[in-house]
Amino acid sequence: MTTLKGVVRSYGATIRRIEREQQRRTREAAKRFKEQQKLQAIADASQAVDDYTAYVDVLQSIHKNCTESVDWNLIKSQPKPEEPEVTNNHELVARNRLKNFKPSVFDKLFGSAKKKTKRFEKEVELSIEKDKKLNDLNFEKFKNELKNWEELQNMAKGVSSHNLESYRQTIEYFQPFSDIGELGSKLMFSFSEDMIDIDLHVNSLEIIPDYELRQTATGKLSKKNMAKSKFNELYQDHICSAVIRIAREVFAYLPPEFVKINAISELLNSKTGHLEEKPILSVIISSKTLDKLNLDSIDPSDSMQNFVHNMNFSRTTGFKEVKKVELEK
């Protein structure tokens, strides 16, 4: 029998498999990228270029994968789990064996009838205990399923009525950001009825390669320093791609009209000489606008023009601190 939890989890099953595959590819590409950095010479030029290209692609395509949206109406329509019946099937079988036991001529001749009778009686006792354990196990499963059903019912009702605590519970329950390594290092949420405010502590510049790999016409590996402008643009695309992905995940579970995401990074304070965490991108993403975009074809950085945002970026110097954007009323 399919459980309610199984029904709910199945919403994102296919997408999550794709997502896990994406995360696996990300980890493998990052691992190979780090290994490349350590090598003085690379034996397989073609494989090295493929690995490098895959890693760069992953950095800019995080937004292309997302969990399937939860159908809260379907969740609300799920019937309450029924308490399981207490059964004694094993006991009945054992008692039937005991009842139908008829000593054979050899049992009577060698006096083994009593011994066999006791063995059948012992089997009855063991069967009673086995039935009890199975009944207890079924009841525990029922209690867990009932608790899960009640939790999801309350969550569904709360989300439908824009209850902020239900928003928080939904994120905690489904944990769409449990593996945020490709997105950043930390996420912090605050909730309001129409907008969820998220601080994303982004990945550092260290994840961006500072070189380019190509294979020459003769099959040799060509490695050269990446232009600073290209390096900065790649990092910009990575940050914007992560921001879009976070917005998509939120909208997959919750119904607010807007998500505000503030990308937080360490910037050098020229006055103190110390690194300080500052916003480098602040954007308010509308679910309606996001739905209209062809996410497979957009340039992540250019796509920010579709939304209210603050971003001070230069190809030569990279990101600079910005103020967190506010929704106009």
Secondary structure, DSSP 4 states (H G I P E B T S, - for coil): ---HHHHHHHTTHHHHHHHHHHHHHHHHHHHHHHHHHH-SS-S-HHHHHHHHHHHHHHHH-GGG--PPPP-HHHHHHSPPPPPPPP--HHHHHHHHHHHT----HHHHHHT-HHHHHHHHHHHHHHHHHHHHHHHHHHHHHHHHHHHHHHHHHHHHHHHHTT-HHHHHHHHHHH-TTSS-TTTEEEEEEEE-SSEEEEEEEEPPGGGS-SEEEEE-TTS-EEEEEPPHHHHHHHHHHHHHHHHHHHHHHHHHH---SEEEEEEEEEEEETTTTEEEEEEEEEEEEEHHHHHHS-TTT--TTGGGGGSEEEEEEETTTEEE--PPP----
